Amino acid sequence: MKKGPLSNKEKQFIADNPSMQPEEIAAELGRSLKVVSRYVEIKSPEKEGGAHELFARKTDRGVTVMTEAASIASDESKGNRTTSSPKRYEGAIHKIKED
């Protein structure tokens, strides 16, 4: 059984076969049912919240832990984010090399 995060090909296979049950997908990909069902749960259309809802929290102790599902959701949304400096720093920051 494979370990580690799902590859892009595996994610595409899951997206291309929405009618298949997670058990069938896991058997086809050689992955654990737990990993496949978590990915399907994250990608389900009724799940509109962000990665912040996938964190494990224990509020009485003030503890928050990033779960594997939250990490996957965060990685998936990286392309949607834009980074820019605040307006007050635009004239003060000089880049020596452009990336």
Z-matrix of the N, CA and C atoms (Angstrom, degrees):
N
C 1 1.447
C 2 1.531 1 108.57
N 3 1.329 2 115.44 1 134.01
C 4 1.453 3 120.87 2 -179.10
C 5 1.521 4 110.56 3 -70.39
N 6 1.334 5 114.99 4 151.93
C 7 1.458 6 121.04 5 177.24
C 8 1.517 7 109.06 6 -124.53
N 9 1.313 8 116.64 7 167.69
C 10 1.451 9 121.16 8 179.11
C 11 1.523 10 111.63 9 93.23
N 12 1.337 11 116.11 10 -178.26
C 13 1.469 12 119.62 11 -178.14
C 14 1.528 13 111.11 12 -70.67
N 15 1.316 14 114.88 13 158.45
C 16 1.456 15 120.62 14 178.13
C 17 1.522 16 109.98 15 -67.90
N 18 1.315 17 116.74 16 140.01
C 19 1.460 18 120.59 17 177.41
C 20 1.533 19 109.06 18 -79.29
N 21 1.324 20 115.52 19 168.63
C 22 1.460 21 119.80 20 179.27
C 23 1.527 22 110.99 21 -64.14
N 24 1.326 23 117.53 22 -35.65
C 25 1.465 24 120.82 23 177.79
C 26 1.519 25 110.96 24 -64.72
N 27 1.337 26 116.51 25 -40.72
C 28 1.463 27 120.64 26 178.94
C 29 1.525 28 110.64 27 -66.56
N 30 1.318 29 116.40 28 -41.01
C 31 1.471 30 120.07 29 177.35
C 32 1.519 31 110.68 30 -63.44
N 33 1.332 32 116.67 31 -40.32
C 34 1.457 33 120.82 32 178.51
C 35 1.528 34 110.80 33 -65.15
N 36 1.327 35 116.98 34 -39.77
C 37 1.464 36 121.07 35 177.13
C 38 1.522 37 110.55 36 -60.38
N 39 1.323 38 116.72 37 -42.92
C 40 1.468 39 120.74 38 178.95
C 41 1.524 40 110.25 39 -64.03
N 42 1.347 41 116.92 40 -41.97
C 43 1.464 42 120.98 41 -179.72
C 44 1.528 43 111.32 42 -67.31
N 45 1.333 44 117.45 43 -34.66
C 46 1.465 45 121.53 44 -178.64
C 47 1.524 46 113.40 45 -76.67
N 48 1.322 47 117.28 46 -15.75
C 49 1.470 48 121.77 47 -177.42
C 50 1.526 49 111.55 48 -123.76
N 51 1.336 50 118.00 49 64.01
C 52 1.471 51 119.39 50 -177.49
C 53 1.531 52 113.40 51 -69.76
N 54 1.337 53 116.84 52 -19.14
C 55 1.461 54 119.19 53 -178.49
C 56 1.527 55 112.57 54 -80.80
N 57 1.322 56 117.31 55 -16.95
C 58 1.467 57 120.56 56 -179.60
C 59 1.526 58 110.31 57 -74.92
N 60 1.318 59 115.63 58 146.56
C 61 1.460 60 121.58 59 176.08
C 62 1.530 61 109.05 60 -77.30
N 63 1.349 62 118.36 61 151.85
C 64 1.469 63 120.48 62 178.51
C 65 1.527 64 113.45 63 -55.83
N 66 1.334 65 117.62 64 -32.61
C 67 1.459 66 120.69 65 178.98
C 68 1.533 67 110.78 66 -64.08
N 69 1.348 68 115.89 67 -41.33
C 70 1.463 69 120.61 68 179.78
C 71 1.532 70 111.11 69 -68.14
N 72 1.329 71 115.75 70 -41.03
C 73 1.466 72 120.46 71 179.19
C 74 1.521 73 110.30 72 -63.50
N 75 1.334 74 116.63 73 -44.76
C 76 1.463 75 120.85 74 -179.65
C 77 1.524 76 110.88 75 -60.81
N 78 1.328 77 116.72 76 -40.99
C 79 1.468 78 120.28 77 179.11
C 80 1.528 79 110.73 78 -67.42
N 81 1.321 80 117.53 79 -39.93
C 82 1.462 81 122.04 80 -179.19
C 83 1.530 82 111.94 81 -66.47
N 84 1.340 83 116.26 82 -39.87
C 85 1.463 84 120.76 83 -177.42
C 86 1.529 85 113.31 84 -88.15
N 87 1.320 86 117.71 85 -13.07
C 88 1.461 87 120.51 86 -176.81
C 89 1.520 88 111.53 87 73.21
N 90 1.320 89 116.22 88 34.10
C 91 1.470 90 122.99 89 -179.57
C 92 1.514 91 109.34 90 -114.50
N 93 1.330 92 115.03 91 164.45
C 94 1.462 93 118.58 92 177.30
C 95 1.527 94 109.28 93 -75.24
N 96 1.310 95 115.59 94 151.38
C 97 1.453 96 121.69 95 179.55
C 98 1.527 97 110.69 96 -62.41
N 99 1.322 98 116.12 97 -34.37
C 100 1.461 99 121.47 98 -178.18
C 101 1.535 100 111.48 99 -61.69
N 102 1.334 101 117.60 100 -46.03
C 103 1.465 102 121.84 101 -178.81
C 104 1.521 103 110.45 102 -65.95
N 105 1.325 104 116.66 103 -45.29
C 106 1.463 105 120.57 104 -178.17
C 107 1.519 106 110.82 105 -65.97
N 108 1.324 107 117.64 106 -44.77
C 109 1.466 108 119.70 107 -178.20
C 110 1.524 109 111.22 108 -67.06
N 111 1.325 110 118.66 109 -33.72
C 112 1.472 111 120.18 110 175.54
C 113 1.519 112 110.93 111 -64.67
N 114 1.335 113 116.61 112 -43.56
C 115 1.464 114 120.03 113 179.94
C 116 1.528 115 110.30 114 -64.54
N 117 1.320 116 117.30 115 -42.47
C 118 1.467 117 120.72 116 178.79
C 119 1.524 118 109.78 117 -63.51
N 120 1.326 119 117.21 118 -39.38
C 121 1.464 120 121.09 119 179.15
C 122 1.528 121 111.33 120 -64.29
N 123 1.327 122 116.84 121 -40.59
C 124 1.469 123 121.25 122 179.65
C 125 1.517 124 110.27 123 -65.91
N 126 1.310 125 117.04 124 -41.31
C 127 1.464 126 122.19 125 -175.36
C 128 1.520 127 113.58 126 -85.90
N 129 1.314 128 118.84 127 -0.81
C 130 1.459 129 119.73 128 -178.77
C 131 1.530 130 110.16 129 -67.40
N 132 1.343 131 117.92 130 143.08
C 133 1.459 132 121.03 131 -175.10
C 134 1.520 133 114.18 132 -63.83
N 135 1.331 134 117.80 133 -27.88
C 136 1.464 135 117.65 134 -179.40
C 137 1.526 136 112.75 135 -75.44
N 138 1.327 137 118.05 136 -10.47
C 139 1.461 138 122.61 137 178.73
C 140 1.522 139 108.39 138 -90.87
N 141 1.332 140 117.60 139 90.17
C 142 1.453 141 121.26 140 -175.31
C 143 1.512 142 113.32 141 -97.83
N 144 1.307 143 118.20 142 -9.57
C 145 1.451 144 120.43 143 -179.91
C 146 1.517 145 111.75 144 -73.81
N 147 1.322 146 116.06 145 169.14
C 148 1.452 147 119.99 146 -179.87
C 149 1.507 148 111.90 147 -90.61
N 150 1.310 149 114.92 148 -166.04
C 151 1.457 150 121.26 149 -178.59
C 152 1.527 151 111.46 150 -67.41
N 153 1.323 152 117.62 151 -21.72
C 154 1.465 153 119.82 152 -177.69
C 155 1.527 154 112.32 153 -62.56
N 156 1.331 155 117.47 154 -24.42
C 157 1.466 156 120.05 155 178.86
C 158 1.529 157 112.24 156 -79.46
N 159 1.325 158 117.13 157 -13.19
C 160 1.460 159 121.19 158 -176.42
C 161 1.526 160 113.34 159 -95.15
N 162 1.321 161 117.78 160 0.39
C 163 1.456 162 121.36 161 178.15
C 164 1.526 163 110.00 162 -75.53
N 165 1.331 164 116.78 163 146.36
C 166 1.462 165 121.79 164 174.64
C 167 1.523 166 107.65 165 -87.78
N 168 1.315 167 115.88 166 128.25
C 169 1.463 168 119.70 167 -176.23
C 170 1.525 169 111.12 168 -126.61
N 171 1.315 170 114.60 169 145.07
C 172 1.453 171 122.06 170 171.45
C 173 1.527 172 105.01 171 -131.12
N 174 1.324 173 115.63 172 88.02
C 175 1.456 174 121.31 173 -169.57
C 176 1.527 175 113.01 174 -66.81
N 177 1.323 176 117.75 175 -29.55
C 178 1.464 177 118.73 176 -179.52
C 179 1.527 178 112.05 177 -66.10
N 180 1.319 179 117.81 178 -22.99
C 181 1.466 180 121.85 179 178.07
C 182 1.527 181 112.51 180 -108.19
N 183 1.342 182 116.82 181 -4.94
C 184 1.454 183 120.33 182 179.35
C 185 1.516 184 113.19 183 72.75
N 186 1.331 185 117.26 184 36.60
C 187 1.454 186 121.83 185 -176.24
C 188 1.525 187 109.28 186 -114.61
N 189 1.339 188 115.66 187 135.52
C 190 1.462 189 122.57 188 173.29
C 191 1.518 190 107.81 189 -132.90
N 192 1.329 191 116.65 190 131.19
C 193 1.456 192 121.81 191 -178.29
C 194 1.519 193 108.90 192 -126.55
N 195 1.339 194 115.76 193 135.22
C 196 1.462 195 120.04 194 176.92
C 197 1.521 196 109.29 195 -77.61
N 198 1.315 197 116.51 196 124.33
C 199 1.456 198 121.48 197 178.03
C 200 1.525 199 109.91 198 -87.99
N 201 1.328 200 115.69 199 170.57
C 202 1.461 201 119.81 200 178.38
C 203 1.531 202 110.55 201 -62.54
N 204 1.320 203 116.47 202 -39.31
C 205 1.459 204 120.38 203 179.86
C 206 1.529 205 111.20 204 -64.42
N 207 1.332 206 117.06 205 -39.49
C 208 1.464 207 120.66 206 177.80
C 209 1.518 208 111.03 207 -66.22
N 210 1.319 209 116.74 208 -37.88
C 211 1.454 210 120.90 209 178.11
C 212 1.526 211 111.43 210 -64.94
N 213 1.316 212 116.73 211 -42.24
C 214 1.466 213 121.27 212 178.61
C 215 1.524 214 109.86 213 -64.38
N 216 1.326 215 117.13 214 -45.28
C 217 1.467 216 120.73 215 -179.81
C 218 1.522 217 110.79 216 -63.56
N 219 1.321 218 117.10 217 -38.17
C 220 1.457 219 121.15 218 178.25
C 221 1.519 220 111.10 219 -65.44
N 222 1.329 221 117.12 220 -43.61
C 223 1.465 222 121.11 221 178.57
C 224 1.524 223 111.41 222 -63.30
N 225 1.329 224 116.48 223 -37.79
C 226 1.461 225 120.85 224 -179.55
C 227 1.526 226 111.64 225 -67.06
N 228 1.327 227 117.72 226 -30.42
C 229 1.464 228 120.35 227 -176.15
C 230 1.522 229 113.12 228 -91.85
N 231 1.327 230 118.34 229 2.03
C 232 1.465 231 120.95 230 -179.19
C 233 1.521 232 112.37 231 -59.05
N 234 1.310 233 117.39 232 -38.29
C 235 1.457 234 120.81 233 -178.76
C 236 1.520 235 113.17 234 -66.69
N 237 1.317 236 117.74 235 -23.09
C 238 1.457 237 121.99 236 -178.08
C 239 1.522 238 112.91 237 -82.11
N 240 1.317 239 116.54 238 -17.23
C 241 1.461 240 120.45 239 -175.71
C 242 1.522 241 111.48 240 -86.41
N 243 1.311 242 115.31 241 147.21
C 244 1.458 243 120.66 242 173.59
C 245 1.527 244 107.89 243 -119.00
N 246 1.300 245 115.73 244 144.45
C 247 1.449 246 119.67 245 178.29
C 248 1.520 247 108.25 246 -115.86
N 249 1.288 248 115.22 247 133.69
C 250 1.451 249 120.39 248 175.95
C 251 1.519 250 108.59 249 -153.08
N 252 1.303 251 114.86 250 155.02
C 253 1.456 252 120.46 251 179.73
C 254 1.523 253 109.38 252 -79.86
N 255 1.315 254 117.16 253 153.03
C 256 1.451 255 119.29 254 174.61
C 257 1.534 256 110.30 255 -61.85
N 258 1.313 257 116.76 256 152.69
C 259 1.469 258 121.93 257 -177.55
C 260 1.526 259 111.91 258 -55.38
N 261 1.328 260 117.50 259 -34.26
C 262 1.466 261 120.24 260 -176.05
C 263 1.532 262 112.75 261 -69.02
N 264 1.344 263 117.19 262 -17.34
C 265 1.456 264 120.62 263 -179.15
C 266 1.529 265 113.71 264 -102.97
N 267 1.316 266 118.75 265 -1.26
C 268 1.462 267 120.68 266 -173.88
C 269 1.523 268 112.89 267 -59.66
N 270 1.325 269 119.31 268 -38.88
C 271 1.457 270 121.17 269 -179.56
C 272 1.517 271 113.15 270 -86.17
N 273 1.332 272 118.31 271 -10.27
C 274 1.458 273 121.49 272 -174.06
C 275 1.531 274 113.41 273 -99.35
N 276 1.315 275 118.03 274 -16.66
C 277 1.458 276 121.04 275 -176.21
C 278 1.519 277 108.35 276 -101.16
N 279 1.334 278 115.63 277 128.13
C 280 1.468 279 121.90 278 178.21
C 281 1.523 280 108.83 279 -122.54
N 282 1.322 281 116.63 280 125.03
C 283 1.452 282 120.92 281 178.02
C 284 1.521 283 108.92 282 -93.60
N 285 1.311 284 116.23 283 127.19
C 286 1.469 285 121.11 284 179.03
C 287 1.523 286 109.53 285 -74.52
N 288 1.336 287 116.68 286 -45.13
C 289 1.455 288 121.59 287 179.00
C 290 1.525 289 108.44 288 -124.74
N 291 1.303 290 115.63 289 132.95
C 292 1.458 291 120.28 290 174.15
C 293 1.524 292 108.34 291 -81.08
N 294 1.311 293 117.43 292 140.65
C 295 1.472 294 121.28 293 -179.02
C 296 1.493 295 111.40 294 -74.17
